[in-house]
Amino acid sequence: MESYIQWLMKKDTQPITVKYYVSAVLQFQRWHMNETGSKSFAPSGVTMLEMQQWRDHMLNEATYTKSKESTPKRYSAASVKAYLQALKSFFDYLETTGAVQRNPVSKVMISGLLEDNVRIPRWLDIQEKGRLIQYLDDPKLEQKNVWKYARNRAIFYLGLYAGLRNREITTLRKTDLHFQEELIIVRNNTGEQPRTVEMSATLAKVLQDWIQVRGDSPDATLILTTRNEAISDKGMWRLFNTIALKVEIPDLSPQVLRHTFARQLVEEGRPLPLVAEILGIHNLKDILVYRMI
């Protein structure tokens, strides 16, 4: 971090800005290590998908307090934008040193903001969802590679029909699927109690198809790579990036699928507290955005 500070100073960055940038970087590092379960921060492993997830976390979940006695407040869009600028600067520096090959912040934008700084989540419209499902269910893909066909459908359907986060998909275990009860046990790495999500008939069929193709792997993780290993965040990013190009939805991500699922629940008339429970969201205000427009 000291060399980054020196780099900023050589660019005539004001001391107060340097302090702010360093604070933003350290905060992101703590979040990233918590999300990945790592004991140390490896900047070369940070993906654009993770940066988008961090941006959404800051806009929709994160809070801060000015003192121990004050009430937690949400970050404004302007604050998150400033944090992104700080992280872009940090990765620009790492790029000049060769520590990273490309800046994962460069294409991460803040969009869909209302005047009161409430961010409308990005979900798929009917045409986009139909186009995505049509591609995933294409029999030609099944004929080409039945293993990847079944695996990829399982990943995307878990987002579209259960609203699982990226990390929840990659860490889901085969034993977390309860077909008889039509439930999925969703765990996280924050120490919170697992939540249960309904397993629709459509999702159950897709997951059963994948399990049959997947076979008995020594790895208990549900979603695997061709090497029979748990899929990584990088692997997820590559997969979503590839399919995004195929279906012409450039911002396709696990978070967009999750927002699409949430929006559908609200449109079906599900009570907002129930929607929050299904998604694992504790602040009911975060659900209100799905009722907009």
C-alpha beads as a LAMMPS data file, in Angstrom:
LAMMPS data file: protein, C-alpha beads

293 atoms
292 bonds

1 atom types
1 bond types

-500.0 500.0 xlo xhi
-500.0 500.0 ylo yhi
-500.0 500.0 zlo zhi

Masses

1 110.0

Atoms # bond

1 1 1 0.000 0.000 0.000
2 1 1 2.915 2.331 0.681
3 1 1 4.085 2.141 -2.945
4 1 1 0.551 2.998 -4.107
5 1 1 0.561 6.037 -1.838
6 1 1 3.892 7.145 -3.294
7 1 1 2.473 6.692 -6.798
8 1 1 -0.464 8.946 -5.915
9 1 1 1.793 11.572 -4.391
10 1 1 3.925 11.681 -7.550
11 1 1 0.731 12.490 -9.458
12 1 1 0.228 15.527 -7.147
13 1 1 -2.794 13.963 -5.501
14 1 1 -3.992 15.934 -2.501
15 1 1 -3.256 14.264 0.894
16 1 1 -6.945 14.179 1.811
17 1 1 -7.711 12.402 -1.473
18 1 1 -4.889 9.915 -0.855
19 1 1 -6.354 9.135 2.567
20 1 1 -9.815 8.655 1.057
21 1 1 -8.515 6.393 -1.733
22 1 1 -6.552 4.208 0.687
23 1 1 -9.598 3.873 2.953
24 1 1 -11.766 2.820 -0.012
25 1 1 -9.203 0.240 -1.148
26 1 1 -8.869 -1.257 2.332
27 1 1 -12.644 -1.487 2.672
28 1 1 -12.900 -3.308 -0.662
29 1 1 -10.088 -5.669 0.316
30 1 1 -11.919 -6.650 3.520
31 1 1 -15.148 -7.253 1.591
32 1 1 -13.382 -9.310 -1.079
33 1 1 -11.571 -11.528 1.433
34 1 1 -14.835 -12.115 3.289
35 1 1 -16.690 -12.998 0.084
36 1 1 -13.987 -15.342 -1.201
37 1 1 -13.037 -16.794 2.187
38 1 1 -9.392 -15.836 1.583
39 1 1 -6.932 -14.940 4.324
40 1 1 -5.066 -12.501 2.086
41 1 1 -6.001 -10.167 -0.752
42 1 1 -4.854 -11.151 -4.243
43 1 1 -5.598 -8.252 -6.645
44 1 1 -4.818 -10.367 -9.718
45 1 1 -7.801 -12.564 -8.850
46 1 1 -10.362 -9.740 -8.784
47 1 1 -12.826 -9.992 -11.666
48 1 1 -15.191 -7.491 -13.251
49 1 1 -18.084 -9.617 -12.027
50 1 1 -16.867 -9.246 -8.441
51 1 1 -16.566 -5.497 -8.907
52 1 1 -20.187 -5.393 -10.076
53 1 1 -21.226 -7.432 -7.045
54 1 1 -19.331 -5.070 -4.747
55 1 1 -20.974 -2.059 -6.420
56 1 1 -24.429 -3.604 -5.894
57 1 1 -23.533 -4.478 -2.300
58 1 1 -22.515 -0.869 -1.598
59 1 1 -25.633 0.538 -3.250
60 1 1 -28.188 -1.890 -1.841
61 1 1 -26.841 -3.476 1.351
62 1 1 -23.847 -1.736 2.945
63 1 1 -24.240 0.799 5.746
64 1 1 -21.947 3.076 7.740
65 1 1 -22.059 5.042 10.993
66 1 1 -20.336 8.296 11.877
67 1 1 -20.100 7.269 15.526
68 1 1 -20.959 4.302 17.748
69 1 1 -24.164 5.976 18.878
70 1 1 -25.387 7.112 15.458
71 1 1 -27.925 5.257 13.319
72 1 1 -26.493 3.245 10.386
73 1 1 -26.946 5.004 7.061
74 1 1 -26.871 3.788 3.472
75 1 1 -24.218 4.930 1.004
76 1 1 -25.375 7.410 -1.615
77 1 1 -24.791 6.790 -5.302
78 1 1 -22.295 9.648 -5.292
79 1 1 -20.304 7.988 -2.514
80 1 1 -20.234 4.655 -4.331
81 1 1 -19.122 6.395 -7.507
82 1 1 -16.281 8.044 -5.571
83 1 1 -15.297 4.643 -4.149
84 1 1 -15.239 3.194 -7.660
85 1 1 -12.986 6.036 -8.778
86 1 1 -10.643 5.222 -5.901
87 1 1 -10.546 1.544 -6.838
88 1 1 -10.011 2.406 -10.496
89 1 1 -6.998 4.461 -9.453
90 1 1 -5.662 1.580 -7.356
91 1 1 -5.968 -0.944 -10.180
92 1 1 -4.535 1.583 -12.651
93 1 1 -1.468 1.618 -10.417
94 1 1 -1.342 -2.184 -10.254
95 1 1 -1.645 -2.331 -14.031
96 1 1 1.414 -0.095 -14.413
97 1 1 3.406 -2.418 -12.152
98 1 1 2.271 -5.563 -13.980
99 1 1 0.503 -6.909 -10.889
100 1 1 -2.761 -7.152 -12.874
101 1 1 -3.274 -7.568 -16.609
102 1 1 -6.369 -5.384 -16.836
103 1 1 -8.348 -3.037 -14.636
104 1 1 -11.554 -4.805 -13.450
105 1 1 -13.135 -1.450 -12.573
106 1 1 -12.800 0.135 -16.015
107 1 1 -16.197 -0.988 -17.343
108 1 1 -18.152 -1.016 -14.071
109 1 1 -20.685 1.798 -14.164
110 1 1 -23.427 3.144 -11.929
111 1 1 -26.653 3.317 -13.875
112 1 1 -30.379 3.362 -13.234
113 1 1 -30.308 5.962 -10.453
114 1 1 -33.357 7.912 -9.425
115 1 1 -33.148 11.521 -8.293
116 1 1 -33.268 10.475 -4.640
117 1 1 -30.294 8.143 -5.197
118 1 1 -32.393 4.987 -5.045
119 1 1 -30.973 2.522 -7.521
120 1 1 -33.379 0.511 -9.648
121 1 1 -31.942 -2.997 -10.019
122 1 1 -31.342 -4.285 -13.517
123 1 1 -33.586 -7.211 -14.389
124 1 1 -34.327 -8.938 -17.687
125 1 1 -37.429 -7.924 -19.574
126 1 1 -39.724 -10.545 -21.095
127 1 1 -37.931 -10.554 -24.440
128 1 1 -34.472 -10.854 -22.884
129 1 1 -35.542 -13.639 -20.540
130 1 1 -37.173 -15.503 -23.413
131 1 1 -34.068 -15.121 -25.559
132 1 1 -31.840 -16.406 -22.765
133 1 1 -34.014 -19.444 -22.017
134 1 1 -34.323 -20.242 -25.723
135 1 1 -30.525 -20.290 -25.974
136 1 1 -30.039 -22.381 -22.810
137 1 1 -32.629 -24.937 -23.924
138 1 1 -31.345 -25.222 -27.511
139 1 1 -31.200 -28.972 -28.386
140 1 1 -28.180 -28.292 -30.604
141 1 1 -26.161 -27.365 -27.502
142 1 1 -27.220 -30.613 -25.858
143 1 1 -26.073 -32.590 -28.880
144 1 1 -22.771 -30.728 -28.976
145 1 1 -21.865 -31.244 -25.285
146 1 1 -24.532 -32.702 -23.002
147 1 1 -22.374 -32.175 -19.885
148 1 1 -21.900 -28.421 -20.375
149 1 1 -25.483 -28.082 -21.586
150 1 1 -26.895 -29.561 -18.373
151 1 1 -24.385 -27.760 -16.119
152 1 1 -24.966 -24.336 -17.641
153 1 1 -28.748 -24.712 -17.484
154 1 1 -28.459 -25.581 -13.785
155 1 1 -26.376 -22.454 -13.104
156 1 1 -28.650 -20.034 -14.938
157 1 1 -31.893 -21.594 -13.733
158 1 1 -30.702 -21.327 -10.107
159 1 1 -30.462 -17.595 -10.669
160 1 1 -33.637 -17.202 -12.702
161 1 1 -35.900 -19.490 -10.663
162 1 1 -34.403 -19.378 -7.146
163 1 1 -32.652 -16.001 -7.008
164 1 1 -29.356 -17.365 -5.719
165 1 1 -26.348 -15.052 -5.531
166 1 1 -23.157 -15.909 -7.395
167 1 1 -21.439 -17.206 -4.247
168 1 1 -24.540 -19.199 -3.265
169 1 1 -24.549 -20.943 -6.646
170 1 1 -20.849 -21.816 -6.571
171 1 1 -20.960 -23.170 -2.995
172 1 1 -24.297 -25.003 -3.240
173 1 1 -23.951 -28.675 -2.376
174 1 1 -25.755 -31.620 -3.865
175 1 1 -27.096 -32.464 -0.414
176 1 1 -28.729 -29.016 -0.206
177 1 1 -31.296 -30.085 -2.794
178 1 1 -34.418 -31.689 -1.312
179 1 1 -36.547 -32.782 -4.235
180 1 1 -39.236 -34.524 -2.201
181 1 1 -39.861 -31.398 -0.116
182 1 1 -39.303 -29.176 -3.186
183 1 1 -36.818 -27.021 -1.254
184 1 1 -33.255 -25.751 -1.581
185 1 1 -31.172 -25.035 1.514
186 1 1 -29.126 -21.912 0.801
187 1 1 -26.076 -21.313 2.976
188 1 1 -23.666 -18.370 3.102
189 1 1 -20.273 -17.622 4.592
190 1 1 -21.442 -14.897 6.980
191 1 1 -22.413 -17.218 9.816
192 1 1 -26.136 -16.557 9.359
193 1 1 -28.734 -19.283 9.511
194 1 1 -29.386 -21.011 6.155
195 1 1 -32.582 -20.052 4.373
196 1 1 -34.920 -22.236 2.338
197 1 1 -36.062 -21.463 -1.189
198 1 1 -38.888 -23.156 -3.023
199 1 1 -37.854 -25.430 -5.873
200 1 1 -40.270 -25.064 -8.758
201 1 1 -41.045 -28.015 -11.011
202 1 1 -39.124 -26.319 -13.844
203 1 1 -36.023 -25.841 -11.696
204 1 1 -36.271 -29.329 -10.214
205 1 1 -36.280 -30.923 -13.682
206 1 1 -33.212 -28.920 -14.749
207 1 1 -31.320 -29.809 -11.551
208 1 1 -32.210 -33.491 -11.828
209 1 1 -30.996 -33.524 -15.433
210 1 1 -27.691 -31.996 -14.299
211 1 1 -27.244 -34.437 -11.407
212 1 1 -27.793 -37.365 -13.743
213 1 1 -25.112 -36.084 -16.140
214 1 1 -22.831 -34.910 -13.326
215 1 1 -22.555 -38.375 -11.827
216 1 1 -20.954 -39.279 -8.510
217 1 1 -18.093 -36.836 -8.119
218 1 1 -15.901 -36.898 -4.991
219 1 1 -16.493 -33.133 -4.755
220 1 1 -19.728 -32.451 -2.872
221 1 1 -20.215 -29.091 -4.601
222 1 1 -23.148 -29.185 -7.006
223 1 1 -21.705 -27.061 -9.817
224 1 1 -18.433 -28.428 -11.205
225 1 1 -15.927 -27.755 -13.949
226 1 1 -14.918 -30.344 -16.523
227 1 1 -12.099 -31.275 -14.119
228 1 1 -14.659 -32.249 -11.467
229 1 1 -13.720 -29.253 -9.317
230 1 1 -15.936 -26.552 -7.839
231 1 1 -16.371 -23.730 -10.339
232 1 1 -14.505 -20.540 -9.430
233 1 1 -15.653 -16.930 -9.643
234 1 1 -13.427 -16.539 -12.694
235 1 1 -15.088 -19.550 -14.267
236 1 1 -18.511 -18.044 -13.609
237 1 1 -17.435 -14.729 -15.080
238 1 1 -16.122 -16.378 -18.243
239 1 1 -19.309 -18.407 -18.618
240 1 1 -21.617 -15.402 -18.191
241 1 1 -19.471 -13.281 -20.466
242 1 1 -19.606 -15.947 -23.197
243 1 1 -23.361 -16.438 -23.006
244 1 1 -23.955 -12.677 -22.741
245 1 1 -22.404 -12.323 -26.194
246 1 1 -24.489 -15.196 -27.573
247 1 1 -27.815 -13.757 -26.392
248 1 1 -26.831 -10.098 -26.893
249 1 1 -27.334 -9.091 -23.250
250 1 1 -23.992 -7.402 -22.464
251 1 1 -24.620 -6.841 -18.743
252 1 1 -25.811 -10.384 -18.035
253 1 1 -24.664 -11.527 -14.588
254 1 1 -25.845 -13.675 -11.647
255 1 1 -27.068 -10.470 -9.973
256 1 1 -29.236 -9.611 -12.996
257 1 1 -30.782 -13.099 -12.841
258 1 1 -31.419 -12.647 -9.105
259 1 1 -33.108 -9.279 -9.727
260 1 1 -35.209 -10.873 -12.465
261 1 1 -36.413 -13.548 -10.038
262 1 1 -37.211 -10.925 -7.377
263 1 1 -39.116 -8.787 -9.851
264 1 1 -41.175 -11.795 -10.921
265 1 1 -42.103 -12.596 -7.305
266 1 1 -43.342 -9.043 -6.799
267 1 1 -45.295 -9.085 -10.068
268 1 1 -46.948 -12.343 -8.938
269 1 1 -48.224 -10.503 -5.872
270 1 1 -46.045 -12.181 -3.261
271 1 1 -46.006 -10.210 0.025
272 1 1 -42.856 -8.099 0.300
273 1 1 -41.750 -9.638 3.636
274 1 1 -41.934 -13.073 1.994
275 1 1 -39.914 -11.873 -1.004
276 1 1 -37.266 -10.512 1.378
277 1 1 -37.163 -13.837 3.224
278 1 1 -36.796 -15.833 0.005
279 1 1 -33.941 -13.613 -1.180
280 1 1 -32.199 -13.497 2.187
281 1 1 -32.583 -9.704 2.458
282 1 1 -32.975 -8.238 5.949
283 1 1 -33.986 -4.687 5.090
284 1 1 -37.498 -4.510 3.684
285 1 1 -36.673 -1.175 2.032
286 1 1 -34.375 -3.044 -0.343
287 1 1 -37.408 -4.908 -1.730
288 1 1 -39.430 -1.772 -2.487
289 1 1 -37.308 -1.018 -5.560
290 1 1 -38.795 -4.059 -7.311
291 1 1 -42.213 -2.348 -7.268
292 1 1 -40.944 0.655 -9.245
293 1 1 -41.827 1.252 -12.941

Bonds

1 1 1 2
2 1 2 3
3 1 3 4
4 1 4 5
5 1 5 6
6 1 6 7
7 1 7 8
8 1 8 9
9 1 9 10
10 1 10 11
11 1 11 12
12 1 12 13
13 1 13 14
14 1 14 15
15 1 15 16
16 1 16 17
17 1 17 18
18 1 18 19
19 1 19 20
20 1 20 21
21 1 21 22
22 1 22 23
23 1 23 24
24 1 24 25
25 1 25 26
26 1 26 27
27 1 27 28
28 1 28 29
29 1 29 30
30 1 30 31
31 1 31 32
32 1 32 33
33 1 33 34
34 1 34 35
35 1 35 36
36 1 36 37
37 1 37 38
38 1 38 39
39 1 39 40
40 1 40 41
41 1 41 42
42 1 42 43
43 1 43 44
44 1 44 45
45 1 45 46
46 1 46 47
47 1 47 48
48 1 48 49
49 1 49 50
50 1 50 51
51 1 51 52
52 1 52 53
53 1 53 54
54 1 54 55
55 1 55 56
56 1 56 57
57 1 57 58
58 1 58 59
59 1 59 60
60 1 60 61
61 1 61 62
62 1 62 63
63 1 63 64
64 1 64 65
65 1 65 66
66 1 66 67
67 1 67 68
68 1 68 69
69 1 69 70
70 1 70 71
71 1 71 72
72 1 72 73
73 1 73 74
74 1 74 75
75 1 75 76
76 1 76 77
77 1 77 78
78 1 78 79
79 1 79 80
80 1 80 81
81 1 81 82
82 1 82 83
83 1 83 84
84 1 84 85
85 1 85 86
86 1 86 87
87 1 87 88
88 1 88 89
89 1 89 90
90 1 90 91
91 1 91 92
92 1 92 93
93 1 93 94
94 1 94 95
95 1 95 96
96 1 96 97
97 1 97 98
98 1 98 99
99 1 99 100
100 1 100 101
101 1 101 102
102 1 102 103
103 1 103 104
104 1 104 105
105 1 105 106
106 1 106 107
107 1 107 108
108 1 108 109
109 1 109 110
110 1 110 111
111 1 111 112
112 1 112 113
113 1 113 114
114 1 114 115
115 1 115 116
116 1 116 117
117 1 117 118
118 1 118 119
119 1 119 120
120 1 120 121
121 1 121 122
122 1 122 123
123 1 123 124
124 1 124 125
125 1 125 126
126 1 126 127
127 1 127 128
128 1 128 129
129 1 129 130
130 1 130 131
131 1 131 132
132 1 132 133
133 1 133 134
134 1 134 135
135 1 135 136
136 1 136 137
137 1 137 138
138 1 138 139
139 1 139 140
140 1 140 141
141 1 141 142
142 1 142 143
143 1 143 144
144 1 144 145
145 1 145 146
146 1 146 147
147 1 147 148
148 1 148 149
149 1 149 150
150 1 150 151
151 1 151 152
152 1 152 153
153 1 153 154
154 1 154 155
155 1 155 156
156 1 156 157
157 1 157 158
158 1 158 159
159 1 159 160
160 1 160 161
161 1 161 162
162 1 162 163
163 1 163 164
164 1 164 165
165 1 165 166
166 1 166 167
167 1 167 168
168 1 168 169
169 1 169 170
170 1 170 171
171 1 171 172
172 1 172 173
173 1 173 174
174 1 174 175
175 1 175 176
176 1 176 177
177 1 177 178
178 1 178 179
179 1 179 180
180 1 180 181
181 1 181 182
182 1 182 183
183 1 183 184
184 1 184 185
185 1 185 186
186 1 186 187
187 1 187 188
188 1 188 189
189 1 189 190
190 1 190 191
191 1 191 192
192 1 192 193
193 1 193 194
194 1 194 195
195 1 195 196
196 1 196 197
197 1 197 198
198 1 198 199
199 1 199 200
200 1 200 201
201 1 201 202
202 1 202 203
203 1 203 204
204 1 204 205
205 1 205 206
206 1 206 207
207 1 207 208
208 1 208 209
209 1 209 210
210 1 210 211
211 1 211 212
212 1 212 213
213 1 213 214
214 1 214 215
215 1 215 216
216 1 216 217
217 1 217 218
218 1 218 219
219 1 219 220
220 1 220 221
221 1 221 222
222 1 222 223
223 1 223 224
224 1 224 225
225 1 225 226
226 1 226 227
227 1 227 228
228 1 228 229
229 1 229 230
230 1 230 231
231 1 231 232
232 1 232 233
233 1 233 234
234 1 234 235
235 1 235 236
236 1 236 237
237 1 237 238
238 1 238 239
239 1 239 240
240 1 240 241
241 1 241 242
242 1 242 243
243 1 243 244
244 1 244 245
245 1 245 246
246 1 246 247
247 1 247 248
248 1 248 249
249 1 249 250
250 1 250 251
251 1 251 252
252 1 252 253
253 1 253 254
254 1 254 255
255 1 255 256
256 1 256 257
257 1 257 258
258 1 258 259
259 1 259 260
260 1 260 261
261 1 261 262
262 1 262 263
263 1 263 264
264 1 264 265
265 1 265 266
266 1 266 267
267 1 267 268
268 1 268 269
269 1 269 270
270 1 270 271
271 1 271 272
272 1 272 273
273 1 273 274
274 1 274 275
275 1 275 276
276 1 276 277
277 1 277 278
278 1 278 279
279 1 279 280
280 1 280 281
281 1 281 282
282 1 282 283
283 1 283 284
284 1 284 285
285 1 285 286
286 1 286 287
287 1 287 288
288 1 288 289
289 1 289 290
290 1 290 291
291 1 291 292
292 1 292 293
